[in-house]
Amino acid sequence: MSHTSDPDGRATEVRKQAWGVGVAVGTYGLGFGALAVANGFSLWQTVALSALVFTGASQFALVGVVGAGGAAVTGAAAALALGSRNAFYGLRMAPLLRVKGLKRLGAAQLTIDESTAVAIAQPTPTLSRLGFWTTGIAVFVCWNVATVAGAFAVDQVSDPQVIGLDAAVGAAFLALLWPQLTTPKARAVAGGAALLALMLTPLITPGLPVLAAAAVAVTAAWPEPRIHHATGREREVGDE
C-alpha cells in the first residue's frame, strides 16, 4: 500500500492553479517591457523595474506618466499610490504566513494581487501558504522573463511608435484593471476616477490626473467609522 503526502490531490491542484495564474499574468510583462523601452527607459532600467518594483499597475503608471512628459517624481508618486494596496494585503497575509527574518523580505516582494487572491481562496492554512508562495514565484519568474523579452525586442526597433506602442500603455493598464471590476461599486469608482482624470488631463501636469484618480479610489475604499448601537438589554444593564 503506497502513501503519498497529497492523497486527495489538493496541493497538486493549487500548484496548477498558481502556475496557470503566473503564466497568464506574466504574459503582460511582454507589454510592459516593450512599453517601457518605447517610452524612453533603457533595457536595464526596464528590467530593474520589474525585478525590484514588481507590481504591474504601478509599473505601467510610472511608464505612462514619464512617457507622457511628466516628471519622474510625479510618476513615482502615482506608482506608489497604486502600489500602496499591497501594504493592506501584507496585513491580511502576515498572520497566515508567519515568516521571520530574511524570509519576510521575500514574502513582502511576492505580496501582490494574484498571490493574495490564490492564498485566501484555499480551504486550509497549509494550502493557503502553498498557494501564496507558488503563485508569487510563478508570477515573478514569468513577469520578469517576459519583461526581458519585450524590452529586448523593442530595443531593436528604430521607432516603436511605428508599431503603435506609444498608445498601448492605457490599453495594457485597462487589461490589468478590467478583471477587478466585479461589483457595481468597483465599476462606479473606476468610472468616476477615469472621468476625473480625463477632465484634468488638459488642465494640469501629466501624472497629476493619475494621482487625482487614485485619490478617488482611496476615498471610496476608506472604512466608515463604526458606531456602536447599544441593545435594549445593554441599556437596561447600564441604567442599573
C-alpha positions, 0 to 999 in steps of 0.5 A: 500500500503506497502513501503519498503526502497529497492523497486527495490531490489538493496541493497538486491542484493549487500548484496548477492553479498558481502556475496557470495564474503566473503564466497568464499574468506574466504574459503582460510583462511582454507589454510592459517591457516593450512599453517601457523601452518605447517610452524612453527607459533603457533595457536595464532600467526596464528590467530593474523595474520589474525585478525590484518594483514588481507590481504591474499597475504601478509599473505601467503608471510610472511608464505612462506618466514619464512617457507622457512628459511628466516628471519622474517624481510625479510618476513615482508618486502615482506608482506608489499610490497604486502600489500602496494596496499591497501594504493592506494585503501584507496585513491580511497575509502576515498572520497566515504566513508567519515568516521571520527574518530574511524570509519576510523580505521575500514574502513582502516582494511576492505580496501582490494581487494574484498571490493574495487572491490564490492564498485566501481562496484555499480551504486550509492554512497549509494550502493557503501558504502553498498557494501564496508562495507558488503563485508569487514565484510563478508570477515573478519568474514569468513577469520578469522573463517576459519583461526581458523579452519585450524590452529586448525586442523593442530595443531593436526597433528604430521607432516603436511608435511605428508599431503603435506602442506609444498608445498601448500603455492605457490599453495594457493598464485597462487589461490589468484593471478590467478583471477587478471590476466585479461589483457595481461599486468597483465599476462606479469608482473606476468610472468616476476616477477615469472621468476625473482624470480625463477632465484634468488631463488638459488642465494640469501636469501629466501624472497629476490626473493619475494621482487625482484618480487614485485619490478617488479610489482611496476615498471610496475604499476608506472604512466608515467609522463604526458606531456602536448601537447599544441593545435594549438589554445593554441599556437596561444593564447600564441604567442599573 
